[in-house]
Amino acid sequence: MQVLQQKNLSGVVTIPKEHLERDGVLEDGEFPDEQNLVVDRVGRQQYLVRMVEGGDVPDLEEAEVVQRVAAKVALERDLSHSTERKE
């Protein structure tokens, strides 16, 4: 679990180094000279952090977690409508 810290007028939280290593963010175990990130507030007390690659901000809809949740919701709706039609 990470701890929310204050830096100037912002909240700061760290990303564990093992996560960054697993995702190939680190170069030979070292942090890149510059890595921009985008933080989106996606709900109450919920945030999504995305790394900017090549100067392009990835679309929020392209985030794996967003696609998984959208697929789950769509499947649940389909199952719900299917069950309603059978009754």
TORFIMAR-944739 format. One line per field, with one value per residue: residue in one letter; x, y, z of N, C-alpha, C in turn. Coordinates in Angstrom, 2 decimals. Each point is the difference from the previous one (the first is absolute). Layout:
N
code A; ...
n.xx X; ...
n.yy Y; ...
n.zz Z; ...
ca.xx X; ...
ca.yy Y; ...
ca.zz Z; ...
c.xx X; ...
c.yy Y; ...
c.zz Z; ...
REM end
This chain:
87
code M; Q; V; L; Q; Q; K; N; L; S; G; V; V; T; I; P; K; E; H; L; E; R; D; G; V; L; E; D; G; E; F; P; D; E; Q; N; L; V; V; D; R; V; G; R; Q; Q; Y; L; V; R; M; V; E; G; G; D; V; P; D; L; E; E; A; E; V; V; Q; R; V; A; A; K; V; A; L; E; R; D; L; S; H; S; T; E; R; K; E
n.xx 0.84; -0.39; 0.77; -1.11; 0.85; 0.38; -0.05; 0.44; -0.79; 0.81; -0.81; 0.87; 0.07; 0.68; 0.68; -0.31; 1.30; -0.45; -0.98; 0.84; 0.70; -1.09; -0.30; 1.28; -0.40; 0.62; 1.10; 0.24; -1.23; 0.24; -0.35; -0.93; 0.75; -0.94; -1.03; -0.79; -0.87; -1.12; -0.60; -0.91; -0.89; -0.18; 0.09; -0.94; 1.11; -0.17; 1.24; 0.21; 1.15; 0.34; 0.90; 0.59; -0.29; 1.21; -0.34; -0.50; -1.09; 0.12; -0.93; -0.83; -0.73; 1.27; -0.21; 0.87; 0.17; -0.01; 0.77; 0.70; -0.07; 0.28; 0.90; 0.37; -0.11; 0.58; 0.85; 0.10; 0.04; 0.85; 0.64; -0.06; 0.27; 0.93; 0.28; -0.09; 0.60; 0.73; -0.13
n.yy -1.17; 0.98; 1.00; 0.70; 0.72; 1.05; 0.56; 1.12; 0.23; -1.05; -1.01; -0.77; -0.93; -1.02; -0.36; -1.18; -0.04; -1.04; 0.87; 0.99; -0.86; -0.51; 1.30; -0.20; 0.65; -0.84; 0.71; -1.29; -0.04; 0.94; 1.04; 0.16; 0.73; -0.30; -0.08; 0.45; 0.39; -0.63; 0.79; -0.97; 0.87; -1.28; 0.38; -0.07; 0.64; 0.15; -0.44; 0.40; -0.67; 0.83; -0.78; 1.15; -0.50; 0.47; 0.59; -1.23; 0.66; -1.20; -0.39; 0.59; 0.02; 0.28; 0.53; -0.98; 0.67; 1.06; -0.63; -0.48; 1.16; 0.63; -0.95; 0.12; 1.31; -0.02; -0.90; 0.71; 1.06; -0.62; -0.46; 1.22; 0.54; -0.92; 0.18; 1.31; -0.26; -0.82; 1.00
n.zz 0.00; -0.78; 0.34; 0.11; -0.72; 0.68; -1.21; 0.56; -1.03; -0.25; -0.27; 0.63; -0.93; 0.50; -1.08; 0.52; 0.30; 0.69; 0.21; 0.24; 0.72; 0.55; 0.03; 0.30; 1.09; 0.80; -0.14; -0.14; 0.51; -0.92; 0.71; -0.95; -0.82; -0.88; 0.82; -0.95; 0.92; -0.23; 0.86; -0.13; 0.41; 0.27; 1.25; 0.93; 0.33; -1.31; -0.28; -1.23; 0.11; -1.00; -0.56; -0.23; -1.21; -0.27; 1.14; -0.24; 0.37; 0.56; -0.88; 0.82; -1.10; -0.29; 1.19; 0.26; 1.12; -0.76; -0.89; 1.04; 0.62; -1.14; -0.22; 1.25; -0.06; -1.20; 0.49; 1.11; -0.81; -0.83; 1.07; 0.50; -1.19; -0.11; 1.27; -0.22; -1.15; 0.76; 0.85
ca.xx -0.84; 0.76; -0.46; -0.16; 0.87; -0.20; 1.16; -0.55; -1.45; -0.50; 0.18; 0.99; 0.05; 1.04; -0.28; 1.07; 1.01; -0.24; -1.03; 0.65; 0.89; -0.84; -0.58; 1.05; 0.19; 1.39; 1.02; 1.08; -0.24; 0.08; -1.13; 0.30; 0.26; -1.27; -1.17; -1.21; -1.17; -1.30; -0.85; -1.41; -0.92; -1.03; -1.11; 0.28; 1.18; 0.54; 0.84; 0.67; 1.28; 0.45; 1.29; 0.00; 1.05; 0.26; -0.70; -1.44; -0.75; -0.89; -1.42; -0.48; -0.75; 0.95; 0.60; -0.46; -0.98; -1.25; -0.57; -0.50; -1.22; -1.04; -0.40; -0.75; -1.31; -0.74; -0.37; -1.05; -1.23; -0.49; -0.55; -1.20; -1.06; -0.29; -0.81; -1.31; -0.76; -0.43; -1.08
ca.yy 1.17; 1.24; 1.07; 1.31; 1.01; 1.34; 0.70; 1.31; -0.02; -1.20; -1.30; -0.81; -1.42; -0.65; -1.24; -0.93; -0.22; -1.28; 0.22; 0.71; -0.97; -0.96; 0.67; 0.47; 1.45; 0.24; -0.34; -0.69; 0.20; 1.42; 0.81; 0.83; 1.41; 0.73; -0.81; 0.73; -0.79; 0.68; -0.54; 0.33; -0.37; -0.78; -0.17; 0.50; -0.62; -0.95; 0.69; -0.84; 0.59; -0.51; 0.53; 0.61; -0.59; 0.74; 1.27; -0.20; -0.45; -1.07; 0.21; -0.67; -1.18; -1.04; -0.59; -1.38; -0.11; 0.59; -0.95; -1.15; 0.39; 0.20; -1.33; -0.64; 0.65; -0.40; -1.40; -0.06; 0.52; -1.01; -1.10; 0.50; 0.11; -1.37; -0.60; 0.67; -0.49; -1.37; 0.01
ca.zz 0.00; -0.09; 0.88; -0.63; 0.60; -0.54; -0.57; -0.36; 0.17; -0.65; 0.64; -0.70; 0.36; -0.79; -0.71; 0.39; -1.02; -0.67; -1.02; -1.10; -0.66; -0.72; -1.15; -0.90; 0.11; 0.41; -0.99; 0.73; 1.42; 0.34; -0.41; -1.17; 0.31; 0.02; -0.34; 0.32; 0.33; 0.05; 1.06; -0.19; 1.07; -0.68; 0.92; 1.35; 0.58; -0.97; -0.96; -0.98; -0.40; -1.30; -0.45; -1.33; -0.83; -1.23; -0.02; -0.19; 1.17; -0.44; 0.28; 1.20; -0.43; -0.39; 1.19; 0.18; 1.08; -0.48; -0.95; 0.76; 0.70; -1.02; -0.48; 1.09; 0.06; -1.19; 0.17; 1.02; -0.61; -0.94; 0.78; 0.65; -1.03; -0.43; 1.06; -0.02; -1.16; 0.24; 1.01
c.xx 0.89; -0.62; -0.08; 0.83; -0.30; 1.32; -0.56; -1.51; -0.64; 0.19; 0.95; -0.09; 1.04; -0.55; 1.13; 0.93; -0.23; -1.10; 0.61; 0.94; -0.81; -0.57; 1.04; 0.23; 1.45; 0.94; 1.21; -0.12; 0.02; -1.24; 0.37; 0.22; -1.30; -1.11; -1.22; -1.14; -1.24; -0.80; -1.42; -0.78; -1.17; -1.21; 0.40; 1.12; 0.60; 0.72; 0.65; 1.24; 0.43; 1.32; -0.12; 1.17; 0.15; -0.76; -1.50; -0.63; -0.97; -1.45; -0.40; -0.72; 0.92; 0.67; -0.59; -1.09; -1.35; -0.69; -0.56; -1.32; -1.15; -0.50; -0.84; -1.40; -0.86; -0.48; -1.12; -1.33; -0.61; -0.63; -1.30; -1.16; -0.42; -0.91; -1.40; -0.87; -0.53; -1.18; -1.25
c.yy 1.24; 1.05; 1.29; 1.01; 1.35; 0.55; 1.29; -0.05; -1.23; -1.22; -0.82; -1.43; -0.65; -1.24; -0.95; -0.32; -1.31; 0.10; 0.68; -0.92; -0.97; 0.61; 0.57; 1.49; 0.33; -0.46; -0.56; 0.24; 1.43; 0.74; 0.83; 1.45; 0.79; -0.95; 0.78; -0.97; 0.88; -0.67; 0.49; -0.41; -0.70; -0.27; 0.54; -0.83; -1.09; 0.77; -1.03; 0.74; -0.65; 0.66; 0.51; -0.59; 0.80; 1.31; -0.11; -0.49; -1.09; 0.31; -0.80; -1.30; -1.16; -0.68; -1.38; -0.12; 0.57; -0.96; -1.23; 0.32; 0.18; -1.35; -0.71; 0.58; -0.43; -1.44; -0.14; 0.52; -1.02; -1.17; 0.40; 0.08; -1.38; -0.68; 0.62; -0.52; -1.41; -0.06; 0.46
c.zz 0.00; 0.93; -0.79; 0.78; -0.64; -0.52; -0.59; 0.23; -0.62; 0.88; -0.86; 0.52; -0.90; -0.71; 0.35; -1.16; -0.75; -1.06; -1.23; -0.78; -0.87; -1.28; -0.97; 0.03; 0.33; -1.10; 0.74; 1.50; 0.46; -0.50; -1.23; 0.41; 0.11; -0.42; 0.44; 0.25; 0.00; 1.11; -0.25; 1.24; -0.67; 0.87; 1.36; 0.61; -0.89; -1.10; -0.93; -0.47; -1.30; -0.36; -1.42; -0.78; -1.28; -0.09; -0.16; 1.29; -0.47; 0.37; 1.23; -0.36; -0.37; 1.20; 0.23; 1.05; -0.43; -0.96; 0.72; 0.69; -0.99; -0.52; 1.05; 0.09; -1.19; 0.12; 1.02; -0.54; -0.94; 0.74; 0.67; -0.99; -0.47; 1.02; 0.01; -1.15; 0.22; 0.95; -0.61
REM end
